Amino acid sequence: MSAHPATAPAEDDEKGRGGPRFAVNQKAAVCVVYVAGLFLSTLDMTIVNVALPTIGRAFQVPSTDVDTVSIAYLVSLAVSVPASGWLGDRFGGKRTLLTAVAVFTGGSALCGTAGSLGQLVVFRVLQGAGGGMLASVGMAMLLRAFAPHERVRASAVLGIANGLAPTMGPVLGGILVTQVSWRAIFYVNVPVGVLAVVFGVLCLADQPAEAAEHFDIGGFLLAASGFGLLMYGVCEGPRGGWASGTVVASLAAGAVLLLALCVHELRARAPMIDVRLLRDRLFASGTTVMGVESVTFLGALFTVTLYLQDERGMSPLTAGLTTFPEALGVVTGSQLAGRLLYRTLRPRRHLIVGTGGTSAAIAAMALVLPTNPGLWLVTPLLFCMGLAVGQVFVGTQSASFATVSRASSGRAATLFNVGRRLGGAAGVALATTVLTTAGADRLPGPSAYRAAFLTLAAVNLPAVHAATRISDSDAADTIPPRRPTPDTDKDHRQ
């Protein structure tokens, strides 16, 4: 496939329309709003888990019912992502992104005021709708604002949200629940969200809508119902049992609907989910790497946190603080990748090192943690895992879109984020299933945790294989020059 990179910078897009009210570098402005929104939506996937027992007691509902608070959010994310690319193209990136952040922020405020479990679930759906939209729209804006060779720098900034948010969730949640109230875990989103919206209104340049295409209602209904049922089945499986009628029906129906979606979208003139983009080997390989790595990363993080609490007797807050070196590893790894390793190793070897390092670190946890009486190895192993994961985050987000045209960047970002969101939920479900299956009398022990770590390390091997299919020549435009010249940006804009 010939390369059609989305290279036009934001500054060029400002011609012929109103610019921002304040003269702010548009690359920085997009990063600020997108990273803030992405951080909040990712944080919300883990911060709420710590508060579920307290919420159950507050509303006097059994623990088996309060899980719907988390499931509703994840299902809503999966349902809203498919339409996000079309919305960004139709109404403009700035308007859609700020609306998504505002919806998420408003949903957070409403969650904090919920008077019943039913109300909380409804407001979590609203939160998820905003979170699902902002992930894809923000990424598409980022692709259009940065020339290909600059995306590695932008991806290094995104590593802050991708690395810190999942690990900070249990820590921040534990502090707020014990020291303030369970409602504070939702209110904490509000000031950050409001500031992001205000900053975006004042500093983001208007982005015009693309040429109007009809809304693919058939594709949306198939995608929303298919992804929603699949996410529900994946989240409900570990709790209700994979053989239960509800779980089997949800997974089977979701799979059938997604198969029908592929058939429909291949025939559609303006598809909602453009599966034809997967014919691009570079984009398909990068999306696969990111999706599989999400399974492994969030599954391993969940397993370590559970191990520290159940096997080592730590409180949720202490366990969260103990796992924090992983976040430092992701942030450090992202900066190393952005400044040195991506350019030096080139995309293919860079992603092989990142995915292989992730599997190696998790396999080491399986061999060491369940049998080691001390915890002195936890910190270096978690840091090493984060260091490897940081390479994957930066590498996939930098290289995957090199051969995707500017016009297709919104739909490509949608596909990319679908894999990442489903992968994260699948990772937690996989880890939970292995732990309950391998545990004696359904109570996980050292052997069960070892099995979970080894399973996750093995599951990540397809990501290593997909990384070997990355072509450095296809992704050449994304490799930063060793000595940037003043004409570099000009050349890429043309």
C-alpha positions in Angstrom: 0.0 0.0 0.0 1.3 3.4 -0.8 1.9 5.8 2.0 -0.6 8.7 2.5 0.5 10.1 5.8 -1.7 12.6 7.6 1.0 15.2 7.7 -0.8 18.5 7.6 0.0 20.4 10.8 -2.6 22.2 12.8 -1.1 25.5 11.9 -2.0 24.9 8.2 -5.5 23.9 9.1 -6.2 27.3 10.7 -6.3 29.1 7.4 -9.7 30.3 6.3 -11.3 30.0 9.8 -11.2 31.4 13.3 -8.1 30.6 15.3 -7.9 30.2 19.0 -8.6 33.2 21.3 -5.1 33.0 22.7 -2.0 32.4 20.7 -1.0 28.9 21.9 1.0 26.3 20.0 -1.7 24.0 18.6 0.4 20.9 19.1 0.7 21.7 22.8 -2.9 22.6 23.1 -4.1 19.3 21.6 -1.8 17.4 23.9 -3.0 19.2 27.0 -6.7 18.6 26.3 -6.3 15.1 25.0 -4.0 13.9 27.8 -6.2 15.4 30.5 -9.3 13.7 29.1 -7.5 10.4 28.4 -6.0 10.4 31.9 -9.4 10.8 33.6 -11.2 8.2 31.5 -8.4 5.7 32.0 -8.1 6.5 35.7 -11.8 5.8 36.1 -11.4 2.2 34.9 -9.4 1.4 38.1 -10.2 4.0 40.7 -13.8 2.8 41.2 -12.8 -0.8 41.9 -11.4 0.2 45.3 -14.7 1.8 46.3 -17.1 -0.9 45.2 -17.5 -2.6 48.7 -18.1 0.8 50.3 -20.7 1.7 47.6 -22.4 -1.6 48.2 -22.7 -0.9 51.9 -23.9 2.7 51.2 -26.7 1.5 49.0 -27.3 -1.7 51.0 -26.9 -4.0 47.9 -24.9 -7.3 47.7 -21.4 -7.3 46.3 -22.6 -9.4 43.4 -24.8 -6.5 42.2 -22.4 -3.6 42.8 -20.0 -4.8 40.0 -22.5 -3.4 37.6 -21.0 0.0 38.4 -17.8 -1.0 36.6 -19.4 -3.1 33.9 -21.8 -0.3 32.9 -18.8 2.0 32.4 -16.9 -0.5 30.3 -19.9 -1.5 28.1 -20.7 2.2 27.5 -17.1 2.8 26.4 -17.3 0.0 23.9 -20.7 1.2 22.6 -19.6 4.8 22.1 -16.2 4.3 20.5 -17.6 3.2 17.0 -19.4 6.5 16.4 -16.6 8.7 17.6 -14.6 8.8 14.3 -17.7 9.9 12.3 -18.7 12.5 14.9 -15.2 14.0 14.8 -15.2 14.2 11.0 -18.8 15.5 10.8 -18.7 18.2 13.6 -15.0 19.0 13.8 -12.4 17.7 16.1 -12.4 20.6 18.6 -16.2 20.6 19.1 -16.4 16.9 19.4 -13.5 16.5 21.8 -14.6 19.2 24.1 -18.1 17.9 24.1 -16.8 14.4 25.0 -14.8 15.8 27.9 -17.8 17.8 29.1 -20.0 14.8 28.9 -17.5 12.7 30.9 -17.1 15.5 33.5 -20.9 16.0 33.8 -21.3 12.3 34.2 -18.7 12.3 37.0 -20.5 15.1 38.9 -23.8 13.2 38.6 -22.2 10.0 39.8 -21.1 11.8 43.0 -24.7 12.8 43.6 -26.3 9.4 42.9 -28.9 8.4 45.5 -29.2 4.8 44.5 -27.3 2.1 42.7 -29.6 2.4 39.7 -28.9 6.1 39.4 -25.1 5.5 39.7 -25.2 2.9 36.9 -27.1 5.3 34.6 -24.6 8.1 35.3 -21.7 5.7 34.8 -23.1 5.0 31.3 -23.0 8.7 30.6 -19.4 8.8 31.8 -18.5 5.9 29.6 -20.1 7.6 26.5 -17.9 10.7 27.0 -14.8 8.6 27.7 -15.3 6.4 24.6 -15.7 9.4 22.3 -12.7 11.4 23.5 -10.2 8.6 23.1 -10.7 8.3 19.3 -11.4 11.9 18.5 -8.4 13.1 20.5 -6.1 10.6 18.8 -7.3 11.7 15.4 -6.6 15.3 16.3 -3.2 14.4 17.4 -2.4 12.6 14.2 -3.5 15.6 12.2 -1.6 18.1 14.4 1.8 16.3 14.4 3.8 15.4 11.3 4.7 11.7 11.2 8.3 12.2 12.4 7.0 14.2 15.4 4.5 11.7 16.6 7.0 9.8 18.7 7.3 12.9 20.9 3.6 13.2 21.2 3.3 9.5 22.0 5.9 9.9 24.8 3.6 12.5 26.3 0.6 10.1 26.1 2.7 7.6 28.0 2.0 9.8 31.1 -1.7 9.1 30.8 -1.4 5.4 29.8 1.2 4.6 32.4 0.2 6.7 35.5 -3.6 6.5 35.3 -4.1 2.7 35.8 -1.7 2.5 38.7 -2.8 5.7 40.4 -6.4 4.5 40.4 -6.1 2.2 43.4 -3.8 4.6 45.3 -6.0 7.7 44.8 -9.2 5.6 45.3 -7.9 4.2 48.5 -7.0 7.6 49.9 -10.3 9.2 48.9 -12.6 6.4 50.1 -10.8 6.1 53.5 -10.2 9.8 54.2 -13.2 11.5 52.4 -16.0 9.5 50.8 -16.7 7.2 48.0 -18.4 10.1 46.2 -15.0 11.9 46.1 -13.6 9.4 43.5 -16.1 10.9 41.0 -15.9 14.5 42.2 -12.1 14.5 41.7 -12.7 14.4 37.9 -14.7 17.6 37.9 -12.1 20.3 38.3 -9.7 18.7 35.9 -12.4 18.2 33.3 -13.7 21.8 33.7 -10.2 23.2 33.3 -9.6 21.1 30.2 -12.8 22.3 28.6 -12.1 25.9 29.4 -8.5 25.6 28.1 -9.8 23.9 25.0 -12.4 26.6 24.3 -9.8 29.4 24.7 -6.7 27.8 23.1 -7.7 25.1 20.6 -8.2 26.2 17.0 -11.5 25.5 15.3 -11.3 22.5 13.1 -13.9 22.4 10.2 -16.0 19.4 9.6 -14.9 17.1 6.8 -17.0 16.6 3.7 -20.4 15.3 5.0 -20.9 11.6 4.6 -24.1 9.8 5.6 -24.3 8.2 9.0 -23.8 4.5 8.7 -26.8 3.6 10.9 -26.5 -0.2 10.1 -22.8 -0.2 10.9 -23.3 1.7 14.1 -26.1 -0.6 15.4 -24.1 -3.7 14.6 -20.9 -2.2 16.1 -22.5 -0.8 19.3 -24.5 -4.0 20.0 -21.7 -6.3 19.1 -19.0 -4.6 21.1 -21.4 -3.9 23.9 -22.5 -7.6 24.2 -18.9 -8.8 23.9 -17.7 -6.4 26.6 -20.5 -7.4 28.9 -19.8 -11.1 28.4 -16.1 -10.6 29.0 -16.7 -8.6 32.2 -19.5 -10.9 33.5 -17.7 -14.2 32.7 -15.3 -14.3 35.7 -18.1 -13.4 38.1 -21.0 -15.4 36.8 -19.1 -18.3 35.2 -18.2 -18.7 31.6 -20.7 -21.5 31.2 -23.6 -19.5 32.4 -26.4 -18.9 29.9 -26.2 -15.2 30.1 -22.4 -15.1 29.4 -22.5 -17.6 26.6 -25.4 -15.9 24.9 -23.7 -12.5 25.2 -20.4 -13.7 23.8 -22.1 -15.7 21.0 -24.4 -12.9 20.0 -21.6 -10.3 20.2 -19.4 -12.5 17.9 -22.2 -13.0 15.4 -23.0 -9.3 15.3 -19.4 -8.4 14.8 -19.1 -10.9 12.0 -22.2 -9.3 10.4 -20.5 -5.9 10.9 -17.5 -7.0 8.9 -19.7 -8.2 6.0 -21.8 -5.0 6.1 -18.8 -2.6 6.3 -17.0 -4.2 3.4 -20.0 -3.4 1.3 -20.7 0.1 2.7 -19.6 3.2 0.8 -18.9 5.2 4.0 -18.4 2.6 6.7 -18.7 3.4 10.4 -15.9 0.9 11.3 -13.6 0.8 8.2 -12.4 -2.8 8.5 -10.7 -2.4 5.1 -8.0 -0.4 6.9 -6.8 -3.8 8.3 -5.6 -4.6 4.8 -2.8 -2.2 5.5 -0.2 -4.5 7.1 1.5 -1.8 9.1 -1.7 -0.5 10.6 -3.0 -4.0 11.3 0.2 -5.1 12.9 0.4 -2.1 15.1 -3.2 -2.4 16.2 -2.7 -6.0 17.0 0.4 -5.3 19.1 -1.5 -2.6 21.1 -4.6 -4.7 21.6 -2.7 -7.8 22.8 -0.3 -5.7 25.0 -3.4 -4.1 26.6 -4.6 -7.6 27.6 -1.2 -8.4 29.1 -0.5 -5.0 30.8 -3.9 -4.5 32.6 -4.2 -8.3 33.4 -0.7 -8.3 35.0 -1.3 -5.1 36.9 -4.6 -6.5 38.2 -2.9 -9.8 39.2 -0.1 -8.1 41.0 -2.4 -5.9 43.0 -4.6 -8.9 44.0 -1.6 -10.9 44.9 -0.3 -8.2 47.2 -3.6 -7.9 49.0 -4.7 -11.6 49.2 -1.3 -13.3 49.6 0.7 -10.6 51.4 -2.2 -9.1 53.4 -1.7 -5.5 52.2 -4.5 -2.9 52.2 -5.7 -1.7 48.8 -3.8 1.6 49.4 -0.5 -0.1 50.4 -0.8 -2.5 47.5 -1.4 0.4 45.1 1.7 2.3 46.4 3.7 -0.9 46.1 2.8 -1.2 42.4 3.6 2.4 41.6 7.1 1.6 40.3 5.3 0.1 37.3 3.9 3.6 36.4 7.4 5.1 36.8 8.7 2.5 34.5 6.1 3.3 31.8 6.8 7.0 32.1 10.6 6.5 32.0 10.3 4.0 29.1 8.1 6.4 27.1 10.7 9.2 27.5 13.5 6.9 26.5 11.6 5.7 23.5 10.6 9.2 22.4 14.1 10.7 22.8 16.4 7.8 21.7 15.3 4.2 21.3 12.6 4.5 18.6 15.0 6.4 16.3 18.0 4.2 17.2 16.4 0.7 17.0 13.8 1.6 14.3 10.1 0.7 14.7 10.4 -3.1 14.1 13.2 -3.9 16.5 11.9 -1.3 19.0 8.5 -3.1 19.2 10.1 -6.5 19.3 12.2 -5.4 22.3 9.1 -3.9 24.0 6.8 -6.8 23.6 9.5 -9.4 24.3 10.5 -7.5 27.4 6.9 -7.4 28.7 6.6 -11.1 28.4 10.0 -11.7 30.0 9.2 -9.4 33.0 5.8 -11.1 33.6 7.3 -14.6 33.3 9.9 -13.5 35.9 7.1 -12.5 38.2 5.6 -16.0 37.9 8.9 -17.6 38.8 9.9 -15.3 41.7 6.9 -13.5 43.4 4.8 -16.5 44.6 7.8 -18.3 46.0 9.8 -15.4 47.4 9.2 -14.7 51.1 10.4 -11.1 50.7 9.1 -8.3 48.5 12.4 -6.7 47.5 12.0 -8.1 44.0 8.6 -6.5 43.4 9.9 -3.0 42.7 12.5 -3.9 40.0 10.3 -6.4 38.3 7.4 -3.9 38.1 9.7 -1.2 36.9 11.1 -3.4 34.2 7.6 -4.4 33.0 6.6 -0.7 32.9 9.9 0.1 31.0 9.0 -2.5 28.3 5.3 -1.5 28.1 6.4 2.2 27.6 8.2 1.1 24.5 5.1 -0.5 23.1 2.9 2.4 23.8 5.2 4.9 22.1 6.1 2.5 19.2 2.6 1.5 18.2 1.1 5.0 18.5 4.0 6.4 16.4 4.3 3.8 13.7 0.8 2.4 13.2 -0.7 5.3 11.3 2.2 6.1 9.0 0.4 4.7 5.9 -3.1 5.8 6.9 -4.4 8.8 4.9 -5.5 12.0 6.6 -9.1 11.4 5.6 -9.1 8.0 7.2 -7.3 9.0 10.4 -10.5 9.3 12.4 -11.8 5.8 11.5 -8.3 4.4 12.0 -8.2 5.9 15.5 -11.6 4.3 16.2 -10.3 0.8 15.2 -7.1 1.3 17.2 -9.0 2.3 20.4 -11.6 -0.5 20.1 -8.8 -3.0 20.3 -7.2 -1.2 23.3 -10.4 -0.9 25.2 -11.6 -4.5 24.6 -8.1 -5.7 25.4 -7.9 -4.1 28.8 -11.2 -5.6 29.9 -10.2 -9.0 28.5 -6.9 -8.9 30.4 -8.7 -8.6 33.8 -11.2 -11.2 32.8 -8.5 -13.6 31.7 -6.5 -13.2 34.9 -9.6 -13.6 37.1 -10.6 -16.8 35.3 -7.1 -18.4 35.6 -6.9 -17.5 39.3 -10.3 -19.0 40.1 -9.7 -22.0 38.0 -6.3 -22.8 39.3 -7.0 -22.0 42.9 -7.9 -24.6 45.4 -11.6 -24.5 46.4 -11.7 -21.3 44.2 -9.3 -19.5 46.5 -6.2 -18.4 44.7 -2.9 -19.6 46.1 0.8 -19.3 45.0 0.3 -21.8 42.2 -2.7 -20.0 40.9 -0.9 -16.7 40.8 2.0 -18.4 39.1 -0.4 -19.8 36.5 -1.9 -16.4 35.9 1.4 -14.7 35.3 2.6 -17.4 33.0 -0.7 -17.3 31.0 -0.4 -13.6 30.6 3.2 -13.9 29.5 2.2 -16.5 26.9 -0.8 -14.5 25.7 1.5 -11.6 24.9 3.6 -13.7 22.4 1.2 -12.9 19.5 2.2 -9.3 20.0 5.8 -10.2 19.6 4.9 -12.0 16.3 2.9 -9.0 15.1 5.9 -6.7 15.9 8.0 -8.8 13.5 5.6 -7.9 10.7 6.3 -4.1 11.2 8.1 -2.7 8.2 10.7 -0.1 8.9 10.4 1.2 5.3 6.6 1.7 5.6 7.1 3.5 8.9 10.2 5.5 7.7 8.4 8.9 7.8 7.8 8.4 11.6 11.5 8.1 12.5 12.8 11.5 13.7 15.9 12.8 12.0 19.1 12.7 14.1 19.7 16.4 13.5 16.4 18.2 12.8 16.7 21.1 10.3 14.4 24.1 10.0 13.2 22.7 6.7 12.1 19.3 8.1 8.6 20.4 9.0 8.2 22.1 5.7 9.2 19.0 3.8 6.7 16.9 5.7 3.9 19.3 5.3 4.3 19.1 1.6 
